[in-house]
């Protein structure tokens, strides 16, 4: 199990999971300790097999977790016109449990 750690998940997003995949933008949402959702906006060059590449890269870094991918036209923006690359939806109890298991 993993703890929601935006700096770490952002590192995954920026450096390994999406490199060399034709996407315009992507967002990772951690919905539970063992499930993340990846929303991505593909370019015209994107092929369906890239979804498995992304899932595999995430699982290599984060372990045996469920990775759901979903193609979108664009990532929803905040009021300021930006989007968050990583969103943690873990409850405080899940965060605490994960931290205890790490130590």
C-alpha positions in Angstrom: 0.0 0.0 0.0 1.1 3.5 -0.6 0.7 6.8 1.1 -0.6 9.8 -0.8 2.5 11.9 -1.3 2.1 14.5 -4.0 5.8 15.2 -4.4 6.4 11.5 -5.0 3.4 10.9 -7.2 4.2 14.0 -9.2 7.7 12.6 -9.7 6.1 9.5 -11.2 3.9 11.6 -13.4 6.7 13.8 -14.7 9.6 11.5 -15.0 8.5 8.0 -15.9 4.9 7.1 -16.5 4.1 9.4 -19.4 7.5 9.9 -21.0 7.3 8.9 -24.7 3.6 8.6 -24.7 1.7 11.0 -26.9 -0.5 12.8 -24.4 -1.1 16.5 -24.0 -1.8 16.4 -20.2 -2.6 14.0 -17.5 -3.9 13.9 -13.9 -3.5 11.2 -11.2 -6.2 10.8 -8.6 -5.5 8.5 -5.7 -9.0 7.3 -4.6 -7.7 4.6 -2.1 -4.5 3.0 -0.9 -4.7 0.5 -3.7 -6.5 2.3 -6.5 -5.6 5.3 -8.6 -7.3 6.8 -11.6 -5.4 8.4 -14.5 -7.1 10.9 -16.7 -5.2 11.7 -19.8 -5.8 13.9 -22.9 -4.3 12.0 -25.9 -2.8 13.5 -29.0 -3.7 12.1 -32.5 -0.7 9.8 -32.3 -2.0 8.0 -29.2 -2.6 4.3 -29.6 -4.7 2.1 -27.3 -1.6 0.1 -26.3 -0.2 3.2 -24.6 -2.8 2.8 -21.8 -1.1 -0.5 -20.8 2.3 1.1 -20.9 1.1 3.8 -18.5 -0.5 1.3 -16.2 2.6 -0.9 -16.2 4.9 2.0 -15.5 2.7 3.2 -12.6 2.5 -0.4 -11.1 6.2 -0.8 -11.4 6.8 2.3 -9.3 3.8 1.9 -6.9 3.3 -1.8 -6.5 0.3 -4.1 -7.1 -2.4 -1.5 -7.2 -5.4 -1.0 -9.4 -4.8 1.6 -12.1 -7.8 2.8 -14.0 -7.1 5.0 -17.1 -9.6 7.2 -18.8 -9.2 9.3 -22.0 -10.6 12.8 -21.8 -10.6 15.8 -24.1 -8.9 17.9 -21.4 -8.3 18.0 -17.7 -10.8 20.2 -15.8 -9.3 23.5 -14.7 -9.6 25.4 -11.5 -10.8 29.0 -11.3 -7.2 30.1 -12.1 -7.1 28.1 -15.3 -4.7 25.5 -14.0 -5.2 21.8 -13.1 -3.7 19.8 -10.3 -1.5 16.9 -11.6 -2.0 14.9 -8.5 -5.1 14.7 -6.3 -5.3 12.7 -3.1 -8.7 11.6 -2.0 -7.6 9.4 0.9 -9.3 9.9 4.2 -7.3 10.9 7.2 -7.7 7.4 8.5 -6.2 5.9 5.3 -3.3 8.3 5.4 -2.6 7.5 9.0 -2.8 3.7 8.3 -0.4 4.0 5.4 2.1 6.0 7.4 2.0 3.4 10.2 2.6 0.6 7.8 5.6 2.5 6.3 7.3 2.8 9.7 
